[in-house]
Amino acid sequence: MTSDDRKKAAALAAVAYISSGMKLGLGTGSTAKHFVDAVGEKVKQGWDLVCVPTSEATRKQAESLGIRLTTLDETPVLDVTVDGADELDSELRLIKGGGGALLREKIVASSSRQMIVIADDSKKVATLGKYPLPVEVVPFGLKATGIKIDQALAWSGNKGPLIVRMRDGKPFVTDNGNVILDCALGHIHNPEKLAAALSSIPGVVEHGLFIGMASIAIIATENGVETLKK
Ligand SMILES: O=C[C@H](O)[C@H](O)[C@H](O)COP(=O)(O)O
């Protein structure tokens, strides 16, 4: 079973949590993509679903599948958001944003009654932080904001270089026109403290720590799918 097969297995298992008539948040990334495909299949079968995509990439995919889309302005409360993660721990704390979609993902998940995470078993870790933590930052004052992020890392007991995410030799620009600083921390000590410190910095739009948001994680392994609940 390849890693992509496991991602698909987790995504298909999440379909058990949705039903016709629901309002859904659609995540972003290679795992969420399988869930969006499954939603497209249900729509073809006649299910009445209306969805909010968490990125332009997901919006395009959903449109190509004929999925009816809405916005949080029209539909501010959703039933379920299903999304992938870069890392998750046993308390269902997540690192997200590897694809740069963390801001819309967090807004959509926080507007949903339930967030379900889907992942292959490589994403499950004892301690968050091996995956670099993405922090979305306004381009104005980037260097000054970076210094404040370094201070927040030190204050919360963390340490690691900040790297401006690049694509094709230029800084990667998010769907919201911002840039991403990836913080290579190794281990995140006290994720709650770090999350609060990062959120207090002017210039930081959002960070990739999703704490207290996911209530179910569906993890696909070689031997089948396991579900963690909070
Ligand atoms: O910004 C991207 C998202 O947070 C993704 O959900 C996350 O990076 C996981 O992506 P993938 O399923 O491709 O590993």
Ligand as a Chemical Component Dictionary entry (heavy atoms), coordinates in Angstrom:
data_LIG
# 
_chem_comp.id                   LIG 
_chem_comp.type                 NON-POLYMER 
_chem_comp.pdbx_formal_charge   0 
_chem_comp.three_letter_code    LIG 
# 
loop_
_chem_comp_atom.comp_id 
_chem_comp_atom.atom_id 
_chem_comp_atom.alt_atom_id 
_chem_comp_atom.type_symbol 
_chem_comp_atom.charge 
_chem_comp_atom.model_Cartn_x 
_chem_comp_atom.model_Cartn_y 
_chem_comp_atom.model_Cartn_z 
_chem_comp_atom.pdbx_ordinal 
LIG O1 O1 O 0 -1.657 23.985 3.614 1  
LIG C1 C1 C 0 -1.900 22.805 3.441 2  
LIG C2 C2 C 0 -2.630 21.961 4.381 3  
LIG O2 O2 O 0 -2.529 22.312 5.727 4  
LIG C3 C3 C 0 -2.557 20.468 4.156 5  
LIG O3 O3 O 0 -3.753 19.948 4.668 6  
LIG C4 C4 C 0 -1.382 19.798 4.821 7  
LIG O4 O4 O 0 -0.188 20.390 4.354 8  
LIG C5 C5 C 0 -1.347 18.294 4.545 9  
LIG O5 O5 O 0 -1.199 18.093 3.177 10 
LIG P1 P1 P 0 -1.031 16.658 2.547 11 
LIG O6 O6 O 0 -2.322 15.952 2.739 12 
LIG O7 O7 O 0 -0.705 16.918 1.107 13 
LIG O8 O8 O 0 0.105  15.985 3.251 14 
# 
loop_
_chem_comp_bond.comp_id 
_chem_comp_bond.atom_id_1 
_chem_comp_bond.atom_id_2 
_chem_comp_bond.value_order 
_chem_comp_bond.pdbx_ordinal 
LIG O1 C1 DOUB 1  
LIG C1 C2 SING 2  
LIG C2 O2 SING 3  
LIG C2 C3 SING 4  
LIG C3 O3 SING 5  
LIG C3 C4 SING 6  
LIG C4 O4 SING 7  
LIG C4 C5 SING 8  
LIG C5 O5 SING 9  
LIG O5 P1 SING 10 
LIG P1 O6 DOUB 11 
LIG P1 O7 SING 12 
LIG P1 O8 SING 13 
# 
